């Protein structure tokens, strides 16, 4: 598989974050270390992102990570790795 094919098969990853969330930064560093591209959505300034988080978990907590259709509450490495593997 060449690099272009691996990019096409990577699931969409989004990190719903807040500026003072240490676990958010740890999650994004983890994705950076693994070479996983992601979109960061700061729920303190992204109203749609905040509403998404409220709809999914009922409160404004971060990080909320989506990998494809999977929603992960918190920085849970085993669940992240499982969702990344399942999405390929």
Buried (B, 14 or more C-beta within 10 A) or exposed (E): EEEEEEEEEBBEBBBBBBEEBEBBBEBBEBBEEEEBEBEBBBBBEBEEBBEBBBEBBEEBBBBBBBBBEBBBBBBBEEBBEBBBEEBE
